[in-house]
Amino acid sequence: MIGSCLRLRADGIDLFVRLTPNARREGFSGLVDGAEGAVHLAAHVRAVPEKGKANDALIALVAGALGTPRTAVSLVSGATARLKTLRVAGDPNRLAGAVAALAART
């Protein structure tokens, strides 16, 4: 199931995330099923969803959790939506393993 929340690319991964801004705590809470069988990694940030603050906090959260620099994580789609696609540059197999470990510990 972890494979369905990400897509391997030659230069990294695309990570599908469901973001909850304005949360009490920051972190991840496992995988959630979405529409049409899509699976997303559930993320929570304290930042408010205005002027890109929640998106910036999400990028920082993902970068820290995957052990990559912030500059390696970019928002591909969903700037104003809860469902987002992040592109993470790096070794795709290492990143996929890190996402799997992250989803398993939540």
PyRosetta script that sets phi, psi and omega in degrees:
from pyrosetta import init, pose_from_sequence

init()
pose = pose_from_sequence("MIGSCLRLRADGIDLFVRLTPNARREGFSGLVDGAEGAVHLAAHVRAVPEKGKANDALIALVAGALGTPRTAVSLVSGATARLKTLRVAGDPNRLAGAVAALAART")
pose.set_psi(1, -28.9)
pose.set_omega(1, -179.0)
pose.set_phi(2, -61.5)
pose.set_psi(2, -33.8)
pose.set_omega(2, -178.7)
pose.set_phi(3, -61.7)
pose.set_psi(3, -24.4)
pose.set_omega(3, -177.1)
pose.set_phi(4, -81.6)
pose.set_psi(4, -10.1)
pose.set_omega(4, 176.4)
pose.set_phi(5, -94.5)
pose.set_psi(5, 3.5)
pose.set_omega(5, 176.9)
pose.set_phi(6, -147.5)
pose.set_psi(6, 160.6)
pose.set_omega(6, 177.0)
pose.set_phi(7, -129.7)
pose.set_psi(7, 126.3)
pose.set_omega(7, 178.1)
pose.set_phi(8, -73.0)
pose.set_psi(8, 141.4)
pose.set_omega(8, 175.7)
pose.set_phi(9, -127.9)
pose.set_psi(9, 165.3)
pose.set_omega(9, 179.6)
pose.set_phi(10, -63.2)
pose.set_psi(10, -32.4)
pose.set_omega(10, -175.5)
pose.set_phi(11, -111.7)
pose.set_psi(11, 15.8)
pose.set_omega(11, -179.8)
pose.set_phi(12, 154.7)
pose.set_psi(12, -144.4)
pose.set_omega(12, 179.7)
pose.set_phi(13, -138.0)
pose.set_psi(13, 158.1)
pose.set_omega(13, 164.8)
pose.set_phi(14, -104.6)
pose.set_psi(14, 126.5)
pose.set_omega(14, -177.5)
pose.set_phi(15, -112.0)
pose.set_psi(15, 128.3)
pose.set_omega(15, -179.0)
pose.set_phi(16, -99.0)
pose.set_psi(16, 121.8)
pose.set_omega(16, -171.4)
pose.set_phi(17, -127.3)
pose.set_psi(17, 141.9)
pose.set_omega(17, 169.2)
pose.set_phi(18, -107.8)
pose.set_psi(18, 113.5)
pose.set_omega(18, -173.7)
pose.set_phi(19, -98.1)
pose.set_psi(19, 134.6)
pose.set_omega(19, 170.8)
pose.set_phi(20, -114.4)
pose.set_psi(20, 105.7)
pose.set_omega(20, 177.5)
pose.set_phi(21, -82.3)
pose.set_psi(21, 170.3)
pose.set_omega(21, 176.2)
pose.set_phi(22, 60.4)
pose.set_psi(22, 32.1)
pose.set_omega(22, -177.2)
pose.set_phi(23, -84.3)
pose.set_psi(23, 163.1)
pose.set_omega(23, 178.4)
pose.set_phi(24, -71.3)
pose.set_psi(24, -32.4)
pose.set_omega(24, -179.1)
pose.set_phi(25, -137.1)
pose.set_psi(25, 158.4)
pose.set_omega(25, 177.1)
pose.set_phi(26, -100.7)
pose.set_psi(26, 143.7)
pose.set_omega(26, 177.6)
pose.set_phi(27, 152.7)
pose.set_psi(27, -163.8)
pose.set_omega(27, -178.7)
pose.set_phi(28, -121.0)
pose.set_psi(28, 149.7)
pose.set_omega(28, -179.3)
pose.set_phi(29, -130.7)
pose.set_psi(29, 35.7)
pose.set_omega(29, 174.0)
pose.set_phi(30, 93.1)
pose.set_psi(30, -161.0)
pose.set_omega(30, -177.5)
pose.set_phi(31, -102.7)
pose.set_psi(31, 142.9)
pose.set_omega(31, 177.4)
pose.set_phi(32, -126.2)
pose.set_psi(32, 141.8)
pose.set_omega(32, 176.7)
pose.set_phi(33, -82.6)
pose.set_psi(33, 137.6)
pose.set_omega(33, 178.0)
pose.set_phi(34, -115.7)
pose.set_psi(34, -164.7)
pose.set_omega(34, 179.9)
pose.set_phi(35, -67.3)
pose.set_psi(35, 148.8)
pose.set_omega(35, 175.1)
pose.set_phi(36, 56.9)
pose.set_psi(36, 32.5)
pose.set_omega(36, 176.0)
pose.set_phi(37, 78.3)
pose.set_psi(37, 6.3)
pose.set_omega(37, 179.5)
pose.set_phi(38, -70.9)
pose.set_psi(38, 145.6)
pose.set_omega(38, 177.7)
pose.set_phi(39, -120.1)
pose.set_psi(39, 135.9)
pose.set_omega(39, -179.2)
pose.set_phi(40, -128.1)
pose.set_psi(40, 149.6)
pose.set_omega(40, 171.7)
pose.set_phi(41, -82.0)
pose.set_psi(41, 124.2)
pose.set_omega(41, -178.4)
pose.set_phi(42, -82.2)
pose.set_psi(42, 124.4)
pose.set_omega(42, 179.7)
pose.set_phi(43, -125.3)
pose.set_psi(43, 147.8)
pose.set_omega(43, -179.8)
pose.set_phi(44, -130.3)
pose.set_psi(44, 133.0)
pose.set_omega(44, 175.9)
pose.set_phi(45, -130.5)
pose.set_psi(45, 153.6)
pose.set_omega(45, 179.3)
pose.set_phi(46, -78.8)
pose.set_psi(46, -22.3)
pose.set_omega(46, -175.1)
pose.set_phi(47, -63.9)
pose.set_psi(47, 151.1)
pose.set_omega(47, 178.8)
pose.set_phi(48, -83.0)
pose.set_psi(48, 152.4)
pose.set_omega(48, -178.0)
pose.set_phi(49, -85.4)
pose.set_psi(49, 59.9)
pose.set_omega(49, 177.2)
pose.set_phi(50, -140.3)
pose.set_psi(50, 142.5)
pose.set_omega(50, 179.4)
pose.set_phi(51, 55.7)
pose.set_psi(51, 31.4)
pose.set_omega(51, 175.4)
pose.set_phi(52, 76.4)
pose.set_psi(52, 7.7)
pose.set_omega(52, -177.2)
pose.set_phi(53, -64.2)
pose.set_psi(53, -42.0)
pose.set_omega(53, 179.6)
pose.set_phi(54, -68.0)
pose.set_psi(54, -38.0)
pose.set_omega(54, 178.1)
pose.set_phi(55, -64.8)
pose.set_psi(55, -42.0)
pose.set_omega(55, 177.5)
pose.set_phi(56, -62.8)
pose.set_psi(56, -41.3)
pose.set_omega(56, 178.7)
pose.set_phi(57, -65.6)
pose.set_psi(57, -37.9)
pose.set_omega(57, 177.8)
pose.set_phi(58, -64.3)
pose.set_psi(58, -44.0)
pose.set_omega(58, 179.2)
pose.set_phi(59, -60.5)
pose.set_psi(59, -43.7)
pose.set_omega(59, 178.4)
pose.set_phi(60, -63.6)
pose.set_psi(60, -41.4)
pose.set_omega(60, -179.9)
pose.set_phi(61, -63.4)
pose.set_psi(61, -47.5)
pose.set_omega(61, -179.4)
pose.set_phi(62, -65.6)
pose.set_psi(62, -44.2)
pose.set_omega(62, 179.8)
pose.set_phi(63, -59.2)
pose.set_psi(63, -45.3)
pose.set_omega(63, 178.8)
pose.set_phi(64, -64.3)
pose.set_psi(64, -42.4)
pose.set_omega(64, -178.1)
pose.set_phi(65, -68.5)
pose.set_psi(65, -32.2)
pose.set_omega(65, -178.3)
pose.set_phi(66, -95.2)
pose.set_psi(66, -3.0)
pose.set_omega(66, 178.8)
pose.set_phi(67, 69.3)
pose.set_psi(67, 36.1)
pose.set_omega(67, 179.0)
pose.set_phi(68, -120.7)
pose.set_psi(68, 157.6)
pose.set_omega(68, 175.3)
pose.set_phi(69, -67.8)
pose.set_psi(69, 152.6)
pose.set_omega(69, 178.1)
pose.set_phi(70, -56.6)
pose.set_psi(70, -34.0)
pose.set_omega(70, -178.1)
pose.set_phi(71, -68.5)
pose.set_psi(71, -14.4)
pose.set_omega(71, 178.6)
pose.set_phi(72, -85.3)
pose.set_psi(72, -8.5)
pose.set_omega(72, -177.6)
pose.set_phi(73, -113.1)
pose.set_psi(73, 128.7)
pose.set_omega(73, 177.9)
pose.set_phi(74, -137.3)
pose.set_psi(74, 151.6)
pose.set_omega(74, 178.0)
pose.set_phi(75, -85.4)
pose.set_psi(75, 120.4)
pose.set_omega(75, -178.3)
pose.set_phi(76, -94.2)
pose.set_psi(76, -42.2)
pose.set_omega(76, 179.3)
pose.set_phi(77, -152.1)
pose.set_psi(77, 158.0)
pose.set_omega(77, 176.7)
pose.set_phi(78, 91.8)
pose.set_psi(78, 29.6)
pose.set_omega(78, -176.9)
pose.set_phi(79, -54.6)
pose.set_psi(79, -35.3)
pose.set_omega(79, -178.7)
pose.set_phi(80, -114.7)
pose.set_psi(80, 13.7)
pose.set_omega(80, -178.4)
pose.set_phi(81, -115.8)
pose.set_psi(81, 164.3)
pose.set_omega(81, 175.7)
pose.set_phi(82, -73.4)
pose.set_psi(82, -34.9)
pose.set_omega(82, 179.9)
pose.set_phi(83, -87.7)
pose.set_psi(83, 122.7)
pose.set_omega(83, -173.5)
pose.set_phi(84, -129.6)
pose.set_psi(84, 154.2)
pose.set_omega(84, 171.4)
pose.set_phi(85, -117.9)
pose.set_psi(85, 123.5)
pose.set_omega(85, 177.7)
pose.set_phi(86, -110.2)
pose.set_psi(86, 139.4)
pose.set_omega(86, 173.8)
pose.set_phi(87, -103.8)
pose.set_psi(87, 125.8)
pose.set_omega(87, -179.5)
pose.set_phi(88, -117.0)
pose.set_psi(88, 119.0)
pose.set_omega(88, -179.6)
pose.set_phi(89, -84.7)
pose.set_psi(89, 143.2)
pose.set_omega(89, 178.5)
pose.set_phi(90, 145.3)
pose.set_psi(90, -169.0)
pose.set_omega(90, 178.5)
pose.set_phi(91, -68.7)
pose.set_psi(91, 116.2)
pose.set_omega(91, -174.3)
pose.set_phi(92, -62.1)
pose.set_psi(92, -35.5)
pose.set_omega(92, -179.4)
pose.set_phi(93, -69.7)
pose.set_psi(93, -39.8)
pose.set_omega(93, 177.4)
pose.set_phi(94, -66.1)
pose.set_psi(94, -42.6)
pose.set_omega(94, 179.5)
pose.set_phi(95, -64.7)
pose.set_psi(95, -41.7)
pose.set_omega(95, 178.4)
pose.set_phi(96, -62.5)
pose.set_psi(96, -39.8)
pose.set_omega(96, 176.7)
pose.set_phi(97, -64.3)
pose.set_psi(97, -39.7)
pose.set_omega(97, 178.8)
pose.set_phi(98, -65.9)
pose.set_psi(98, -39.6)
pose.set_omega(98, 177.4)
pose.set_phi(99, -65.5)
pose.set_psi(99, -41.8)
pose.set_omega(99, 179.3)
pose.set_phi(100, -61.6)
pose.set_psi(100, -44.0)
pose.set_omega(100, 178.4)
pose.set_phi(101, -64.8)
pose.set_psi(101, -39.1)
pose.set_omega(101, 178.8)
pose.set_phi(102, -63.7)
pose.set_psi(102, -45.9)
pose.set_omega(102, -179.7)
pose.set_phi(103, -67.2)
pose.set_psi(103, -32.3)
pose.set_omega(103, -178.6)
pose.set_phi(104, -72.4)
pose.set_psi(104, -30.7)
pose.set_omega(104, -176.8)
pose.set_phi(105, -86.7)
pose.set_psi(105, -5.9)
pose.set_omega(105, 179.1)
pose.set_phi(106, -94.4)
pose.dump_pdb("model.pdb")
